[in-house]
Every structure is written in C-alpha cells, then in structure tokens.
Amino acid sequence: MVLNSRSHLRKWCRQVLCAGFVLSCLAGAIAAGLASEKDARKEINKAHLLETIKTLASDDFEGRAPASRGEERTIKYLEEQFKQMGLAPGNPDGTFVQKVPMLGVTADPSMRLVFEPAGGSGKMELTFSRDFMAWTRRDVPEASINAPLVFVGYGIVAPEYQWDDYKGVDVAGKVLVMLVNDPPIPDPKTPGALDDNMFRGKAMTYYGRWTYKFEIAAAKKAAGCLIIHETGPAGYPWEVVGNNTGERFALVTPDGGMSRAAVEGWITYPKAKALFEMTGRDLDVLKRTALDHSFRPVELGATASLTIRNTIRRIDSSNFVAKLEGRDEKLHDEYVILNAHWDHLGIGPEVNGDKIYNGARDNATGVAGIMEIARAFAKSRPRRSILFLATTAEEQGLLGAQYYAENPLYPLTKTLADINLDVMNTRGRTRDITVVGLGMSSLDDEIIQAAREQGRVVISDPEPEKGYYYRSDHFEFAKQGVPALDPKEGVEEVGKPQGAGLEARRRYTAEDYHKPSDEVKPDWDLSGMVEDLELIYTVANRVANSKSFPVWKPGTEFKAKREEMLSNAARN
C-alpha cells in the first residue's frame, strides 16, 4: 500500500486503530467465554415474549395500576425473572426497586362543572366523565374554582416562533380555555400544506402537549385550565380521557402542588362549542383567529364553577431496576438504559362487561421486550453496564421516568443513552422500523446502520401530529440532556397490502388503546417484534461497546443541556 498523502496516512491510521479496537473487544469477549452479537441475538424468541406478555396482561395482575395488588405482583414477577437471568439488583442499596413517592388522589365523581354567563341568565351544567374531566394535583382534600373564563387560543408562549397567545394580558385567577395541539399554521406558498417553519408544520412540538398547557397555566397563575378535546389533533378519542375516572397520581413536591392551577381538565368539543354559543361567540371562528400572530385572549363573559372533593393517600410506588455489570473495569461505571413502563390503568369503568384494563400491548409488550434483550446481554456482556429500567406511572404523565431522571441512581453524566420500548409490534415482520424524533441524535445513525444489516429501512414517524416524542418515558431523559431513542413498529408489513400497517395502527388507537380490550389476541404474530428487538439489542450493544458517547444533532433543543452537563462534570 502506497501512502501518497497525509490524508491517506491519517485515513489508514484510523482504519488500523479501529480494526485494533474491534479485535481487542472480540478477543476480550472470547476470553471471557461470551457469545458474539449474532449468537446473543438468538436468545430473543417468541415463546418467551408471549409467555411474559400473557402473564403481565392476565387478569391476575389487575391492569397493573400503581400502588395496587397489580403493582405488587408485577414487581415480584420482574424480580424473579431477572434473578433467574443472573442479573443483579439495579439500586446501589442492594434492591431491585427505586421508591417513587407519590400522591394517590381519587376525586368524587359526583362533581359538576357549571358555566354561567354574566348577569346570570341561564347556565350550563356538565357531567363528569361524559362531558368533562377534571382533577387537582394539589395535596388538598378539596379544590374549587369560581372564576371568569378566558379563551387563550392554543395557550402557547414560544419565543423562537415569535408567538405569544397572552400578549401581556393578566390571566391570574381566571379559568383558561385552550385548544389542543399546536397551531396548524397554513403554508403561504402551498395550499393545503402546513408551514414547516412554524411549530414544525404537521409534527407536534412540546407546546402542543397537554402537559405543557397545564404548566403554562400554572406559570400564568391561572385558577384553572380546560383543554378542548378533539380526536384528530389529540390523537385519541374522548373515551381515553373520559374513562380515566379512577385514582390519579402525582409526584410529591415540596410545595404540595400548590404552584399548579387549582383545577386542570378537559371538555368535549360539543360542550365547548355550546359554551361559546351561550356567550354569543362561534368557537370555529375563534379557532381560525387563533392561527394568527395577532390573536389576543378573549374574555368569554361567563364564569366556571366547580368543586373537587378528594380522597388522598401517600404511597411509594416503584421503578424496577436490574443491572448487568460491564466487563471493562475502566468503563463499567458508564451506563446504557433500556426502559419500558410496567404500569397500565388498573381497574376502571366497565366496557362490554370488562373492567380490567390489561394493557397487553401498552405496555406488557415493552416490558417483555427489555426482558428478552436482557437475556441476550446476559450472554454477551458488553464493556459498559446496562440498566434495565421498568418505570411506574407512565400513564399518569411519565412520573416514574421523571422521578428517575431527576433522582438518578447513577449519574446522568455517565449515562450514554436511554432506549425506550413502548407498544411493540404484534402484527408480523415489517420492511421498516419507525424512529420517533428521527434525526435528533447520533443514536439514529446507529439504528439506521443496524437496520440496513437486516435488509430494512428506518422511517420517521408517519403520524408526527400526535407528538409521540413527548408522550413516552424517553422524553424525561431527553429533557435532562441524555440522548434518547424511541423506536416503534414499522408500517410496511411483509406480505400485506400497502397501508395495512398504518391502518392497523389507527384501528388499535380507536378500538383498544387504553381500553379493557387491549388484551393478547389470537391473531398476534410476534415474528416482527423479535426482529425489532434483535435490532434494538444490536444498537444498545454497539453503544455500550463504543469509543464515544452518543450526541444530540445540531439544532436539537436538548443539545445545549447535554453539553453543559458534560462540561461541568469534566471541570469537576
């Protein structure tokens, strides 16, 4: 080989060093009697998956609600399974659990929301669950509102888009009524399209999430906040909101939640429209005006009154954590996290004679997935350590993941990545795999390469308007700066017509999502889930053995926080 330039020399050196690194890793693995990546993937199989899913989604586990018998059985089952695999407790205190202190709040369902126009000429009374949902995150036995209603459009303050729905109007002590999702701003150049320069076009930003809307209401010192539900923009039907009438959970905070608005909730679109008509306004017209930068809050000339009476208990729920120690003494204190939430909705309103919300796909499949990946890692044992994290209270607002990310058992500066498994593929093999938030971090480059080796492709989320990146546990790690990967099922199913996968996904959302019918189905085909898990294992394994940390891509909102975190750690 003739090295005829410095660039060729540098390239040749890099190749030699890379080959040496790979060979040294391989030699170390062989010496330790470990399986190759290819052989370790064989540990992932359909029989184990189905057995685990059936167990977790059985009626015996009562829908796996936090702080219930279902939680006790779930944590016990996970501990037994991970011990059998030879994995160690993940908490440095020698246990498999991280306690998550929470409030359990059960509201009296007899509450009524009353709208009354100024002057007292007539009023509207809404029925809990059917017409509205409301709760309080305050640690109080009773929360009340009796305050003027103000329509604030989408309720967003987004400086990067020069967008402010409040325009300096003081809404403290008022009840805010706002639209769900981001403003769908039309593209001035392309009729029928959305402007990609405003709130990412069709894709939802965090400003569109209901969690943000309640947070901004609290920041504005509002007395209450009511989001108008619409199935399309929300991404799920009213039943997902209205059927969630049982105990709700919130993390224990130093101020007892008093910084939150007294009442947070939702109302159906028909009832919101009737409210606006009662005050002489047209909701559809105001929706259009809310798409303009010049929109200002609209006093509705009516008041909202509501009293929520609560039964409150303080509980410790549990994040389950198992650990596989890395084999490299220099790197074993660095971690890759594989996480899936173990919880679902427990026992709730009866639907077609069934009141156990089993959560088979959401998210017994994800928990089964990290267990299978654990089996593979137990055979291959990478250089860095792996944490298998099954979080609580995801369905309550990502509470378990939030608690871990804010109170990590191992430093986030030593955490390379979080890979989240939530609602896995049960419909057979696909030619593709979805990555929600594709293009945000270098983890995407890893999964693209691994998918190519499978003869598959990676696609971006085909339903970006639903904001999935902000709706699952990985987001809490991203908020803290940790690169996060959220792989989902593909949509191009092998041997099925074009569009069948996306239609099946939409049918699941309409018919089974957050309903008792989310159970193991006789027509499930887990071959695609196996292939997806092999892919995810490959990515996690390569990250755990890599020479460098994954990074956020330029322009990503989490990049600055990660760089500041690592810079501070290096100085200290």
Secondary structure, DSSP 8 states (H G I E B T S, - for coil): ----SHHHHHHHHHHHHHHHHHHHHHHHHHHTT---HHHHHTT--HHHHHHHHHHHTSGGGTT--TTSHHHHHHHHHHHHHHHHTT-EESSTTSSSEEEEEEEEEEE-TT-EEEEEETT----EEEEBTTTEEEE--SS-SEEEEEEEEEE-TT--EEGGGTEESSTT---TTSEEEEESS----B-SSSTT-B-TTSTTTTS--GGGSHHHHHHHHHHTT-SEEEEEE-HHHHTS-HHHHHT--S-EEEE--TTTTTTS-SEEEEEEHHHHHHHHHHTT--HHHHHHHTTSTT---EEEEEEEEEEEEEEEEEEEEEEEEEEE--S-TTTTT-EEEEEEE----EEEEEETTEEEE--IIIIIHHHHHHHHHHHHHHHH--SSEEEEEEES-GGGTSHHHHHHHHS-SS-GGGEEEEEE--S---B--BSEEEEETTTSBTHHHHHHHHHHHTT-EEEE-S-GGG-GGGSSTHHHHHHTT--EEEEE--SSBTTS-TTHHHHHHHHHHHHTTTSTT-S--TT-BTHHHHHHHHHHHHHHHHHHH-SS---B-TT-TTHHHHHHHHHHHHH-
